[in-house]
């Protein structure tokens, strides 16, 4: 059984969902330290001018865990994000199919960042036809040591293989992992080029690493055609 583990991000990019797709169980690492202005509270969308950030404003104290971070709803960020999506993707092939979903998401006042992140991830997985089981790390017992935590979580869900991001081995104790009996595989994701809004403009070009909404609005459930273009993983 393959397990992948990652912090819950805001409308993550294509590679994030490719990792979910390749795992049997995906663990949302919701109980580690929050990183402000990282991918946990913002992401990029394609626009006629290139790309722009969609950032969820938060109240943040250094050292807070992701589960503890509250959204700053004093700012009118939800309307801003919805308008940006509609403005830039209204002519995309599948915008009308998913517009109601995003109107529902932004019509709700979320208190905690983790809740909107996980809700969106779980629903987007459904839209993309991904069948992977998704659970929260906070539901299991694990140590604070970074490598040991990963092994503890793998064991907790009955996994014998851990699917790491490409940079994972730089921060992990590889020897310790091998001694644990849990196989280690690294995701080798090569970002595909696909039909994208605004790339047809004079001087326009494909821009990679956008939020998954870019694929969703352009391909809908046919996103599996995009995933199939990614590279094979490498066993360490």
Secondary structure, 3 states (H helix, E strand, C coil): CEEEEECCCCCCEHHHHHHHHHCCEEEECCCCECCCCCCCCEEEEEECCEEEEEECCEECCCCCEHHHCEECCCCCHHHHHHHHHHHHHCCCCCHHHHHHHHHHHHCCCCCEHHHHHHHHHHHHHHHCCCCCEEEEHHHCCCCCCHHHHHHHHHHHCCCCEEEECCCHHHHCCHHHHHHHCCEEEECCCCCCCCCCCCCCCCCCCCCCCCECHHHHHHHHHHHHHHHCCCCCCEEC
